[in-house]
Amino acid sequence: MEISQPDPDKLKMFSFVLYSQLSGAVTAGMIHLGDRLGLYGVLAAADAPLSSSEIAVKSDLHERWVREWASNQVAARLVEADHSDPHEPRFSLTPEGRAVLADESHPAFGMGMFHRLPSTMERLAELPDCFATGRGFDYDAHGHDGAVGIERSFEPWSNAHLVPVVLPTLDGVVERLRRGIRVADIGCGAGSAVCTMAAAFPDSSFVGYDISHHALSIAREKATSRGLKNVSFVDVHDEGIPTDSSFGFVTTFDCIHDMTRPREMVRTIRRAIADDGVWLLVDIKARETLEQNVTKNPMAALMYGISVLSCMASALSEENGEGLGTLGLPASKAEEFAREAGFRSFSVLPVDHSVNAFYEIRP
Ligand SMILES: C[S@@+](CC[C@H](N)C(=O)[O-])C[C@H]1O[C@@H](n2cnc3c(N)ncnc32)[C@H](O)[C@@H]1O
């Protein structure tokens, strides 16, 4: 094949695309700092734009560092600047910026993945070995901050939407939860979803299953601090999921694609669930092919990258792991797993979510 010479204009554009990725990566680090150092909190709490000196005083940090950070944030269009005095710009957040960057209770709060950015990126050091051996690492490889980052990613949305919006889309489930059934949340992470449900349905009993020690310890603390008596947590490595048809409702949130043996897990879920029970499967909204993912999903690059750093690494953390990864469970595969395990009903739920798909699955 004859190799043609680069076109000078396209070359510039290509370099621009390349460096805009680096700009995103570096700014992501600055976002981590803004969250971790409380800088977004200071900006959100202010009732007027602040100078870098004022931010520095309020956050007890050095002004010069704060000023450079704020300049990055303005250039990245995350923080607003009033340039009336060009030598002393004043910084503020828009209402949208406040919701996404500083309001932990807002469903659009977005700091979770930035919280775990350093622990996620640290894995780069061992990834060359993973590519060579084929073997990945589980969620605990990301340490305590990795589990907190996942918790902060999912909890705001699930606090706001799980009980009032999602559960009512499942035929008869809310009524049965009110009367009292056994519920399993598998791959429960830091227990956000299961604690929210346990608080809303005190007559039902809930068990969260996971394999991450970090996530399970956060989950147990959360249940204790909220005074929840109807939820417990189990490490699947210590105690398997009971396959005695005792659960009336099983949930899995964003975890089947992370598992080394997802087909086996779906078969276990079928055996764990009562014949009149329901499985709520929530997983990343993936398309069937790379082409569809990259053309229809503006976050595809982020997702394939996170897959290497986290999801697929987890799904390959044991010998012969299935290795689905972040975009590895499109509806067709989820349905195939479910039917193969003996589930006979599979339907897509009408829940509007930018990242996740919701399925109601019944025996
Ligand atoms: C992306 S996190 C989601 C956590 C939680 N469901 C949430 O929404 O916050 C995926 C979770 O799946 C867990 N996981 C992976 N393989 C598992 C397995 N075989 N059994 C139980 N949990 C597993 C991980 O430890 C991790 O906590």
The ligand as a MOL file (V3000), in Angstrom:
LIG
                    3D

  0  0  0     0  0            999 V3000
M  V30 BEGIN CTAB
M  V30 COUNTS 27 29 0 0 0
M  V30 BEGIN ATOM
M  V30 1 C -19.8930 -0.1810 38.8780 0
M  V30 2 S -20.0280 -0.9180 40.4270 0 CHG=1
M  V30 3 C -21.7630 -0.6890 40.7660 0
M  V30 4 C -22.0660 -0.7180 42.2240 0
M  V30 5 C -23.5150 -0.4840 42.6190 0
M  V30 6 N -24.4370 -1.4060 42.0220 0
M  V30 7 C -23.9340 0.9430 42.3310 0
M  V30 8 O -24.7970 1.1600 41.4660 0
M  V30 9 O -23.4000 1.8580 42.9790 0 CHG=-1
M  V30 10 C -19.9150 -2.6530 40.0880 0
M  V30 11 C -19.9040 -3.5170 41.3410 0
M  V30 12 O -20.0030 -4.9110 40.9620 0
M  V30 13 C -19.2480 -5.6410 41.9060 0
M  V30 14 N -18.9840 -6.9980 41.3890 0
M  V30 15 C -18.1640 -7.3800 40.3910 0
M  V30 16 N -18.1960 -8.7270 40.2560 0
M  V30 17 C -19.0760 -9.1980 41.1840 0
M  V30 18 C -19.5580 -10.4860 41.5320 0
M  V30 19 N -19.1370 -11.5810 40.9000 0
M  V30 20 N -20.4590 -10.6030 42.5200 0
M  V30 21 C -20.9010 -9.4960 43.1820 0
M  V30 22 N -20.4730 -8.2470 42.8980 0
M  V30 23 C -19.5820 -8.0930 41.9140 0
M  V30 24 C -18.0150 -4.7850 42.0860 0
M  V30 25 O -17.2640 -5.1360 43.2310 0
M  V30 26 C -18.6210 -3.3920 42.1540 0
M  V30 27 O -18.9290 -3.0390 43.4810 0
M  V30 END ATOM
M  V30 BEGIN BOND
M  V30 1 1 1 2
M  V30 2 1 2 3
M  V30 3 1 2 10
M  V30 4 1 3 4
M  V30 5 1 4 5
M  V30 6 1 5 6
M  V30 7 1 5 7
M  V30 8 2 7 8
M  V30 9 1 7 9
M  V30 10 1 10 11
M  V30 11 1 11 12
M  V30 12 1 11 26
M  V30 13 1 12 13
M  V30 14 1 13 14
M  V30 15 1 13 24
M  V30 16 1 14 15
M  V30 17 1 14 23
M  V30 18 2 15 16
M  V30 19 1 16 17
M  V30 20 1 17 18
M  V30 21 2 17 23
M  V30 22 1 18 19
M  V30 23 2 18 20
M  V30 24 1 20 21
M  V30 25 2 21 22
M  V30 26 1 22 23
M  V30 27 1 24 25
M  V30 28 1 24 26
M  V30 29 1 26 27
M  V30 END BOND
M  V30 END CTAB
M  END
